[in-house]
Amino acid sequence: MYSKTVIVPNIRCGHCVRTIQNEVSEIEGVQRVQADEQTRQVTVEWDAPATWEQIEAKLVEINYPPAQPNVSLA
């Protein structure tokens, strides 16, 4: 099983949390989706055939894209 936690800045309320949980959990292979409106964190656990790329694409599609990590170029 795979697991990833990301920050989703667009989370504002309980409705946002339910939307994320409902939509992402529909992807075949997703085992658990936990979102928190206070920390704006989303944790997803999945197995094949789901991939992180599919999960991230779904978050973008429903207007809850994960924040991109800061990249520092020297």
mmCIF file as gemmi writes it, N, C-alpha and C atoms, coordinates in Angstrom:
data_model
loop_
_atom_site.group_PDB
_atom_site.id
_atom_site.type_symbol
_atom_site.label_atom_id
_atom_site.label_alt_id
_atom_site.label_comp_id
_atom_site.label_asym_id
_atom_site.label_entity_id
_atom_site.label_seq_id
_atom_site.pdbx_PDB_ins_code
_atom_site.Cartn_x
_atom_site.Cartn_y
_atom_site.Cartn_z
_atom_site.occupancy
_atom_site.B_iso_or_equiv
_atom_site.pdbx_formal_charge
_atom_site.auth_seq_id
_atom_site.auth_asym_id
_atom_site.pdbx_PDB_model_num
ATOM 1 N N . MET Axp A 1 ? 0.846 -1.188 0 1 0 ? 1 A 1
ATOM 2 C CA . MET Axp A 1 ? 0 0 0 1 0 ? 1 A 1
ATOM 3 C C . MET Axp A 1 ? 0.884 1.242 0 1 0 ? 1 A 1
ATOM 4 N N . TYR Axp A 2 ? 0.435 2.248 -0.711 1 0 ? 2 A 1
ATOM 5 C CA . TYR Axp A 2 ? 1.129 3.527 -0.793 1 0 ? 2 A 1
ATOM 6 C C . TYR Axp A 2 ? 0.361 4.558 0.022 1 0 ? 2 A 1
ATOM 7 N N . SER Axp A 3 ? 1.071 5.572 0.489 1 0 ? 3 A 1
ATOM 8 C CA . SER Axp A 3 ? 0.438 6.641 1.262 1 0 ? 3 A 1
ATOM 9 C C . SER Axp A 3 ? 1.163 7.946 0.972 1 0 ? 3 A 1
ATOM 10 N N . LYS Axp A 4 ? 0.385 9.02 0.882 1 0 ? 4 A 1
ATOM 11 C CA . LYS Axp A 4 ? 0.987 10.337 0.658 1 0 ? 4 A 1
ATOM 12 C C . LYS Axp A 4 ? 0.123 11.381 1.345 1 0 ? 4 A 1
ATOM 13 N N . THR Axp A 5 ? 0.785 12.345 1.965 1 0 ? 5 A 1
ATOM 14 C CA . THR Axp A 5 ? 0.1 13.472 2.599 1 0 ? 5 A 1
ATOM 15 C C . THR Axp A 5 ? 0.559 14.749 1.911 1 0 ? 5 A 1
ATOM 16 N N . VAL Axp A 6 ? -0.411 15.57 1.522 1 0 ? 6 A 1
ATOM 17 C CA . VAL Axp A 6 ? -0.114 16.834 0.842 1 0 ? 6 A 1
ATOM 18 C C . VAL Axp A 6 ? -0.916 17.961 1.492 1 0 ? 6 A 1
ATOM 19 N N . ILE Axp A 7 ? -0.466 19.175 1.267 1 0 ? 7 A 1
ATOM 20 C CA . ILE Axp A 7 ? -1.193 20.365 1.692 1 0 ? 7 A 1
ATOM 21 C C . ILE Axp A 7 ? -2.061 20.817 0.515 1 0 ? 7 A 1
ATOM 22 N N . VAL Axp A 8 ? -3.338 21.09 0.794 1 0 ? 8 A 1
ATOM 23 C CA . VAL Axp A 8 ? -4.261 21.578 -0.227 1 0 ? 8 A 1
ATOM 24 C C . VAL Axp A 8 ? -4.784 22.938 0.247 1 0 ? 8 A 1
ATOM 25 N N . PRO Axp A 9 ? -4.179 24.035 -0.25 1 0 ? 9 A 1
ATOM 26 C CA . PRO Axp A 9 ? -4.527 25.371 0.237 1 0 ? 9 A 1
ATOM 27 C C . PRO Axp A 9 ? -5.996 25.753 0.05 1 0 ? 9 A 1
ATOM 28 N N . ASN Axp A 10 ? -6.696 25.16 -0.923 1 0 ? 10 A 1
ATOM 29 C CA . ASN Axp A 10 ? -8.087 25.544 -1.201 1 0 ? 10 A 1
ATOM 30 C C . ASN Axp A 10 ? -9.093 24.996 -0.2 1 0 ? 10 A 1
ATOM 31 N N . ILE Axp A 11 ? -8.682 24.156 0.738 1 0 ? 11 A 1
ATOM 32 C CA . ILE Axp A 11 ? -9.626 23.633 1.728 1 0 ? 11 A 1
ATOM 33 C C . ILE Axp A 11 ? -10.024 24.773 2.664 1 0 ? 11 A 1
ATOM 34 N N . ARG Axp A 12 ? -11.335 25.021 2.737 1 0 ? 12 A 1
ATOM 35 C CA . ARG Axp A 12 ? -11.839 26.12 3.564 1 0 ? 12 A 1
ATOM 36 C C . ARG Axp A 12 ? -12.876 25.675 4.596 1 0 ? 12 A 1
ATOM 37 N N . CYS Axp A 13 ? -13.539 24.524 4.344 1 0 ? 13 A 1
ATOM 38 C CA . CYS Axp A 13 ? -14.655 24.151 5.209 1 0 ? 13 A 1
ATOM 39 C C . CYS Axp A 13 ? -14.91 22.643 5.148 1 0 ? 13 A 1
ATOM 40 N N . GLY Axp A 14 ? -15.89 22.198 5.892 1 0 ? 14 A 1
ATOM 41 C CA . GLY Axp A 14 ? -16.268 20.799 5.908 1 0 ? 14 A 1
ATOM 42 C C . GLY Axp A 14 ? -16.757 20.303 4.56 1 0 ? 14 A 1
ATOM 43 N N . HIS Axp A 15 ? -17.408 21.174 3.801 1 0 ? 15 A 1
ATOM 44 C CA . HIS Axp A 15 ? -17.873 20.785 2.467 1 0 ? 15 A 1
ATOM 45 C C . HIS Axp A 15 ? -16.685 20.447 1.57 1 0 ? 15 A 1
ATOM 46 N N . CYS Axp A 16 ? -15.615 21.231 1.668 1 0 ? 16 A 1
ATOM 47 C CA . CYS Axp A 16 ? -14.4 20.958 0.895 1 0 ? 16 A 1
ATOM 48 C C . CYS Axp A 16 ? -13.859 19.568 1.244 1 0 ? 16 A 1
ATOM 49 N N . VAL Axp A 17 ? -13.807 19.281 2.54 1 0 ? 17 A 1
ATOM 50 C CA . VAL Axp A 17 ? -13.311 17.996 3.02 1 0 ? 17 A 1
ATOM 51 C C . VAL Axp A 17 ? -14.149 16.859 2.451 1 0 ? 17 A 1
ATOM 52 N N . ARG Axp A 18 ? -15.467 16.974 2.527 1 0 ? 18 A 1
ATOM 53 C CA . ARG Axp A 18 ? -16.35 15.909 2.022 1 0 ? 18 A 1
ATOM 54 C C . ARG Axp A 18 ? -16.201 15.732 0.511 1 0 ? 18 A 1
ATOM 55 N N . THR Axp A 19 ? -16.077 16.838 -0.211 1 0 ? 19 A 1
ATOM 56 C CA . THR Axp A 19 ? -15.906 16.749 -1.661 1 0 ? 19 A 1
ATOM 57 C C . THR Axp A 19 ? -14.634 15.985 -2.006 1 0 ? 19 A 1
ATOM 58 N N . ILE Axp A 20 ? -13.541 16.337 -1.366 1 0 ? 20 A 1
ATOM 59 C CA . ILE Axp A 20 ? -12.264 15.656 -1.618 1 0 ? 20 A 1
ATOM 60 C C . ILE Axp A 20 ? -12.385 14.171 -1.288 1 0 ? 20 A 1
ATOM 61 N N . GLN Axp A 21 ? -12.93 13.866 -0.118 1 0 ? 21 A 1
ATOM 62 C CA . GLN Axp A 21 ? -13.042 12.465 0.288 1 0 ? 21 A 1
ATOM 63 C C . GLN Axp A 21 ? -13.933 11.68 -0.665 1 0 ? 21 A 1
ATOM 64 N N . ASN Axp A 22 ? -15.063 12.24 -1.054 1 0 ? 22 A 1
ATOM 65 C CA . ASN Axp A 22 ? -15.989 11.537 -1.947 1 0 ? 22 A 1
ATOM 66 C C . ASN Axp A 22 ? -15.389 11.323 -3.332 1 0 ? 22 A 1
ATOM 67 N N . GLU Axp A 23 ? -14.809 12.366 -3.901 1 0 ? 23 A 1
ATOM 68 C CA . GLU Axp A 23 ? -14.3 12.281 -5.267 1 0 ? 23 A 1
ATOM 69 C C . GLU Axp A 23 ? -13.071 11.37 -5.371 1 0 ? 23 A 1
ATOM 70 N N . VAL Axp A 24 ? -12.122 11.54 -4.471 1 0 ? 24 A 1
ATOM 71 C CA . VAL Axp A 24 ? -10.886 10.746 -4.548 1 0 ? 24 A 1
ATOM 72 C C . VAL Axp A 24 ? -11.161 9.281 -4.213 1 0 ? 24 A 1
ATOM 73 N N . SER Axp A 25 ? -12.076 9.026 -3.298 1 0 ? 25 A 1
ATOM 74 C CA . SER Axp A 25 ? -12.355 7.635 -2.924 1 0 ? 25 A 1
ATOM 75 C C . SER Axp A 25 ? -13.016 6.852 -4.055 1 0 ? 25 A 1
ATOM 76 N N . GLU Axp A 26 ? -13.519 7.528 -5.086 1 0 ? 26 A 1
ATOM 77 C CA . GLU Axp A 26 ? -14.121 6.845 -6.234 1 0 ? 26 A 1
ATOM 78 C C . GLU Axp A 26 ? -13.077 6.243 -7.172 1 0 ? 26 A 1
ATOM 79 N N . ILE Axp A 27 ? -11.821 6.615 -7.019 1 0 ? 27 A 1
ATOM 80 C CA . ILE Axp A 27 ? -10.766 6.061 -7.871 1 0 ? 27 A 1
ATOM 81 C C . ILE Axp A 27 ? -10.506 4.623 -7.439 1 0 ? 27 A 1
ATOM 82 N N . GLU Axp A 28 ? -10.542 3.713 -8.407 1 0 ? 28 A 1
ATOM 83 C CA . GLU Axp A 28 ? -10.322 2.304 -8.095 1 0 ? 28 A 1
ATOM 84 C C . GLU Axp A 28 ? -8.926 2.099 -7.514 1 0 ? 28 A 1
ATOM 85 N N . GLY Axp A 29 ? -8.871 1.471 -6.358 1 0 ? 29 A 1
ATOM 86 C CA . GLY Axp A 29 ? -7.603 1.216 -5.682 1 0 ? 29 A 1
ATOM 87 C C . GLY Axp A 29 ? -7.372 2.11 -4.48 1 0 ? 29 A 1
ATOM 88 N N . VAL Axp A 30 ? -8.089 3.236 -4.396 1 0 ? 30 A 1
ATOM 89 C CA . VAL Axp A 30 ? -7.943 4.121 -3.24 1 0 ? 30 A 1
ATOM 90 C C . VAL Axp A 30 ? -8.616 3.465 -2.04 1 0 ? 30 A 1
ATOM 91 N N . GLN Axp A 31 ? -7.854 3.309 -0.97 1 0 ? 31 A 1
ATOM 92 C CA . GLN Axp A 31 ? -8.338 2.634 0.23 1 0 ? 31 A 1
ATOM 93 C C . GLN Axp A 31 ? -8.882 3.612 1.275 1 0 ? 31 A 1
ATOM 94 N N . ARG Axp A 32 ? -8.212 4.772 1.397 1 0 ? 32 A 1
ATOM 95 C CA . ARG Axp A 32 ? -8.614 5.723 2.434 1 0 ? 32 A 1
ATOM 96 C C . ARG Axp A 32 ? -8.224 7.133 2.012 1 0 ? 32 A 1
ATOM 97 N N . VAL Axp A 33 ? -9.124 8.061 2.313 1 0 ? 33 A 1
ATOM 98 C CA . VAL Axp A 33 ? -8.855 9.485 2.072 1 0 ? 33 A 1
ATOM 99 C C . VAL Axp A 33 ? -9.221 10.222 3.346 1 0 ? 33 A 1
ATOM 100 N N . GLN Axp A 34 ? -8.262 10.958 3.889 1 0 ? 34 A 1
ATOM 101 C CA . GLN Axp A 34 ? -8.525 11.741 5.093 1 0 ? 34 A 1
ATOM 102 C C . GLN Axp A 34 ? -8.106 13.179 4.811 1 0 ? 34 A 1
ATOM 103 N N . ALA Axp A 35 ? -9.043 14.1 4.993 1 0 ? 35 A 1
ATOM 104 C CA . ALA Axp A 35 ? -8.755 15.516 4.788 1 0 ? 35 A 1
ATOM 105 C C . ALA Axp A 35 ? -9.091 16.265 6.068 1 0 ? 35 A 1
ATOM 106 N N . ASP Axp A 36 ? -8.342 17.323 6.337 1 0 ? 36 A 1
ATOM 107 C CA . ASP Axp A 36 ? -8.531 18.097 7.562 1 0 ? 36 A 1
ATOM 108 C C . ASP Axp A 36 ? -8.613 19.576 7.214 1 0 ? 36 A 1
ATOM 109 N N . GLU Axp A 37 ? -9.739 20.212 7.56 1 0 ? 37 A 1
ATOM 110 C CA . GLU Axp A 37 ? -9.901 21.625 7.187 1 0 ? 37 A 1
ATOM 111 C C . GLU Axp A 37 ? -9.022 22.558 8.011 1 0 ? 37 A 1
ATOM 112 N N . GLN Axp A 38 ? -8.606 22.141 9.198 1 0 ? 38 A 1
ATOM 113 C CA . GLN Axp A 38 ? -7.753 22.993 10.031 1 0 ? 38 A 1
ATOM 114 C C . GLN Axp A 38 ? -6.313 23.045 9.504 1 0 ? 38 A 1
ATOM 115 N N . THR Axp A 39 ? -5.753 21.88 9.213 1 0 ? 39 A 1
ATOM 116 C CA . THR Axp A 39 ? -4.361 21.816 8.747 1 0 ? 39 A 1
ATOM 117 C C . THR Axp A 39 ? -4.254 21.883 7.228 1 0 ? 39 A 1
ATOM 118 N N . ARG Axp A 40 ? -5.397 21.693 6.547 1 0 ? 40 A 1
ATOM 119 C CA . ARG Axp A 40 ? -5.463 21.654 5.08 1 0 ? 40 A 1
ATOM 120 C C . ARG Axp A 40 ? -4.623 20.51 4.508 1 0 ? 40 A 1
ATOM 121 N N . GLN Axp A 41 ? -4.468 19.464 5.304 1 0 ? 41 A 1
ATOM 122 C CA . GLN Axp A 41 ? -3.739 18.286 4.849 1 0 ? 41 A 1
ATOM 123 C C . GLN Axp A 41 ? -4.701 17.236 4.317 1 0 ? 41 A 1
ATOM 124 N N . VAL Axp A 42 ? -4.262 16.559 3.277 1 0 ? 42 A 1
ATOM 125 C CA . VAL Axp A 42 ? -5.004 15.433 2.717 1 0 ? 42 A 1
ATOM 126 C C . VAL Axp A 42 ? -4.054 14.248 2.678 1 0 ? 42 A 1
ATOM 127 N N . THR Axp A 43 ? -4.492 13.142 3.284 1 0 ? 43 A 1
ATOM 128 C CA . THR Axp A 43 ? -3.713 11.906 3.256 1 0 ? 43 A 1
ATOM 129 C C . THR Axp A 43 ? -4.506 10.878 2.466 1 0 ? 43 A 1
ATOM 130 N N . VAL Axp A 44 ? -3.841 10.257 1.513 1 0 ? 44 A 1
ATOM 131 C CA . VAL Axp A 44 ? -4.472 9.238 0.675 1 0 ? 44 A 1
ATOM 132 C C . VAL Axp A 44 ? -3.65 7.963 0.782 1 0 ? 44 A 1
ATOM 133 N N . GLU Axp A 45 ? -4.35 6.84 0.958 1 0 ? 45 A 1
ATOM 134 C CA . GLU Axp A 45 ? -3.72 5.524 0.929 1 0 ? 45 A 1
ATOM 135 C C . GLU Axp A 45 ? -4.325 4.763 -0.244 1 0 ? 45 A 1
ATOM 136 N N . TRP Axp A 46 ? -3.463 4.11 -1.045 1 0 ? 46 A 1
ATOM 137 C CA . TRP Axp A 46 ? -3.959 3.426 -2.221 1 0 ? 46 A 1
ATOM 138 C C . TRP Axp A 46 ? -3.097 2.221 -2.572 1 0 ? 46 A 1
ATOM 139 N N . ASP Axp A 47 ? -3.69 1.357 -3.374 1 0 ? 47 A 1
ATOM 140 C CA . ASP Axp A 47 ? -3.024 0.211 -3.987 1 0 ? 47 A 1
ATOM 141 C C . ASP Axp A 47 ? -3.275 0.298 -5.487 1 0 ? 47 A 1
ATOM 142 N N . ALA Axp A 48 ? -2.581 -0.543 -6.253 1 0 ? 48 A 1
ATOM 143 C CA . ALA Axp A 48 ? -2.841 -0.641 -7.691 1 0 ? 48 A 1
ATOM 144 C C . ALA Axp A 48 ? -4.29 -1.076 -7.876 1 0 ? 48 A 1
ATOM 145 N N . PRO Axp A 49 ? -4.965 -0.607 -8.881 1 0 ? 49 A 1
ATOM 146 C CA . PRO Axp A 49 ? -4.43 0.081 -10.06 1 0 ? 49 A 1
ATOM 147 C C . PRO Axp A 49 ? -4.315 1.597 -9.911 1 0 ? 49 A 1
ATOM 148 N N . ALA Axp A 50 ? -4.655 2.168 -8.773 1 0 ? 50 A 1
ATOM 149 C CA . ALA Axp A 50 ? -4.545 3.619 -8.588 1 0 ? 50 A 1
ATOM 150 C C . ALA Axp A 50 ? -3.072 4.033 -8.596 1 0 ? 50 A 1
ATOM 151 N N . THR Axp A 51 ? -2.832 5.256 -9.051 1 0 ? 51 A 1
ATOM 152 C CA . THR Axp A 51 ? -1.482 5.84 -9.026 1 0 ? 51 A 1
ATOM 153 C C . THR Axp A 51 ? -1.578 7.238 -8.43 1 0 ? 51 A 1
ATOM 154 N N . TRP Axp A 52 ? -0.457 7.736 -7.943 1 0 ? 52 A 1
ATOM 155 C CA . TRP Axp A 52 ? -0.464 9.1 -7.412 1 0 ? 52 A 1
ATOM 156 C C . TRP Axp A 52 ? -0.839 10.091 -8.513 1 0 ? 52 A 1
ATOM 157 N N . GLU Axp A 53 ? -0.408 9.831 -9.737 1 0 ? 53 A 1
ATOM 158 C CA . GLU Axp A 53 ? -0.726 10.734 -10.846 1 0 ? 53 A 1
ATOM 159 C C . GLU Axp A 53 ? -2.234 10.845 -11.041 1 0 ? 53 A 1
ATOM 160 N N . GLN Axp A 54 ? -2.952 9.722 -10.936 1 0 ? 54 A 1
ATOM 161 C CA . GLN Axp A 54 ? -4.42 9.747 -11.055 1 0 ? 54 A 1
ATOM 162 C C . GLN Axp A 54 ? -5.042 10.54 -9.91 1 0 ? 54 A 1
ATOM 163 N N . ILE Axp A 55 ? -4.546 10.311 -8.709 1 0 ? 55 A 1
ATOM 164 C CA . ILE Axp A 55 ? -5.092 10.979 -7.525 1 0 ? 55 A 1
ATOM 165 C C . ILE Axp A 55 ? -4.856 12.482 -7.625 1 0 ? 55 A 1
ATOM 166 N N . GLU Axp A 56 ? -3.645 12.872 -7.988 1 0 ? 56 A 1
ATOM 167 C CA . GLU Axp A 56 ? -3.325 14.295 -8.128 1 0 ? 56 A 1
ATOM 168 C C . GLU Axp A 56 ? -4.166 14.932 -9.23 1 0 ? 56 A 1
ATOM 169 N N . ALA Axp A 57 ? -4.353 14.222 -10.339 1 0 ? 57 A 1
ATOM 170 C CA . ALA Axp A 57 ? -5.175 14.742 -11.437 1 0 ? 57 A 1
ATOM 171 C C . ALA Axp A 57 ? -6.613 14.961 -10.985 1 0 ? 57 A 1
ATOM 172 N N . LYS Axp A 58 ? -7.136 14.065 -10.174 1 0 ? 58 A 1
ATOM 173 C CA . LYS Axp A 58 ? -8.504 14.214 -9.657 1 0 ? 58 A 1
ATOM 174 C C . LYS Axp A 58 ? -8.593 15.441 -8.756 1 0 ? 58 A 1
ATOM 175 N N . LEU Axp A 59 ? -7.599 15.642 -7.895 1 0 ? 59 A 1
ATOM 176 C CA . LEU Axp A 59 ? -7.593 16.822 -7.017 1 0 ? 59 A 1
ATOM 177 C C . LEU Axp A 59 ? -7.567 18.111 -7.844 1 0 ? 59 A 1
ATOM 178 N N . VAL Axp A 60 ? -6.792 18.137 -8.898 1 0 ? 60 A 1
ATOM 179 C CA . VAL Axp A 60 ? -6.733 19.306 -9.78 1 0 ? 60 A 1
ATOM 180 C C . VAL Axp A 60 ? -8.08 19.497 -10.479 1 0 ? 60 A 1
ATOM 181 N N . GLU Axp A 61 ? -8.654 18.403 -10.962 1 0 ? 61 A 1
ATOM 182 C CA . GLU Axp A 61 ? -9.929 18.456 -11.682 1 0 ? 61 A 1
ATOM 183 C C . GLU Axp A 61 ? -11.053 19.041 -10.819 1 0 ? 61 A 1
ATOM 184 N N . ILE Axp A 62 ? -11.066 18.714 -9.535 1 0 ? 62 A 1
ATOM 185 C CA . ILE Axp A 62 ? -12.13 19.198 -8.648 1 0 ? 62 A 1
ATOM 186 C C . ILE Axp A 62 ? -11.752 20.511 -7.952 1 0 ? 62 A 1
ATOM 187 N N . ASN Axp A 63 ? -10.669 21.148 -8.413 1 0 ? 63 A 1
ATOM 188 C CA . ASN Axp A 63 ? -10.211 22.457 -7.93 1 0 ? 63 A 1
ATOM 189 C C . ASN Axp A 63 ? -9.65 22.432 -6.51 1 0 ? 63 A 1
ATOM 190 N N . TYR Axp A 64 ? -9.012 21.326 -6.151 1 0 ? 64 A 1
ATOM 191 C CA . TYR Axp A 64 ? -8.289 21.227 -4.881 1 0 ? 64 A 1
ATOM 192 C C . TYR Axp A 64 ? -6.875 20.723 -5.144 1 0 ? 64 A 1
ATOM 193 N N . PRO Axp A 65 ? -6.109 21.469 -5.953 1 0 ? 65 A 1
ATOM 194 C CA . PRO Axp A 65 ? -4.757 20.994 -6.286 1 0 ? 65 A 1
ATOM 195 C C . PRO Axp A 65 ? -3.827 21.033 -5.074 1 0 ? 65 A 1
ATOM 196 N N . PRO Axp A 66 ? -2.968 20.035 -4.947 1 0 ? 66 A 1
ATOM 197 C CA . PRO Axp A 66 ? -1.99 20.067 -3.856 1 0 ? 66 A 1
ATOM 198 C C . PRO Axp A 66 ? -0.98 21.189 -4.085 1 0 ? 66 A 1
ATOM 199 N N . ALA Axp A 67 ? -0.503 21.748 -2.992 1 0 ? 67 A 1
ATOM 200 C CA . ALA Axp A 67 ? 0.54 22.774 -3.088 1 0 ? 67 A 1
ATOM 201 C C . ALA Axp A 67 ? 1.819 22.116 -3.592 1 0 ? 67 A 1
ATOM 202 N N . GLN Axp A 68 ? 2.514 22.811 -4.444 1 0 ? 68 A 1
ATOM 203 C CA . GLN Axp A 68 ? 3.78 22.274 -4.945 1 0 ? 68 A 1
ATOM 204 C C . GLN Axp A 68 ? 4.88 22.586 -3.935 1 0 ? 68 A 1
ATOM 205 N N . PRO Axp A 69 ? 5.75 21.626 -3.689 1 0 ? 69 A 1
ATOM 206 C CA . PRO Axp A 69 ? 6.843 21.893 -2.738 1 0 ? 69 A 1
ATOM 207 C C . PRO Axp A 69 ? 7.74 23.008 -3.269 1 0 ? 69 A 1
ATOM 208 N N . ASN Axp A 70 ? 8.31 23.744 -2.353 1 0 ? 70 A 1
ATOM 209 C CA . ASN Axp A 70 ? 9.228 24.816 -2.757 1 0 ? 70 A 1
ATOM 210 C C . ASN Axp A 70 ? 10.476 24.212 -3.377 1 0 ? 70 A 1
ATOM 211 N N . VAL Axp A 71 ? 10.845 24.717 -4.51 1 0 ? 71 A 1
ATOM 212 C CA . VAL Axp A 71 ? 12.049 24.249 -5.193 1 0 ? 71 A 1
ATOM 213 C C . VAL Axp A 71 ? 13.041 25.395 -5.175 1 0 ? 71 A 1
ATOM 214 N N . SER Axp A 72 ? 14.221 25.107 -4.716 1 0 ? 72 A 1
ATOM 215 C CA . SER Axp A 72 ? 15.246 26.134 -4.634 1 0 ? 72 A 1
ATOM 216 C C . SER Axp A 72 ? 16.312 25.846 -5.691 1 0 ? 72 A 1
ATOM 217 N N . LEU Axp A 73 ? 16.554 26.838 -6.538 1 0 ? 73 A 1
ATOM 218 C CA . LEU Axp A 73 ? 17.588 26.698 -7.553 1 0 ? 73 A 1
ATOM 219 C C . LEU Axp A 73 ? 18.796 27.497 -7.126 1 0 ? 73 A 1
ATOM 220 N N . ALA Axp A 74 ? 19.948 26.871 -7.143 1 0 ? 74 A 1
ATOM 221 C CA . ALA Axp A 74 ? 21.178 27.541 -6.688 1 0 ? 74 A 1
ATOM 222 C C . ALA Axp A 74 ? 21.741 28.416 -7.777 1 0 ? 74 A 1
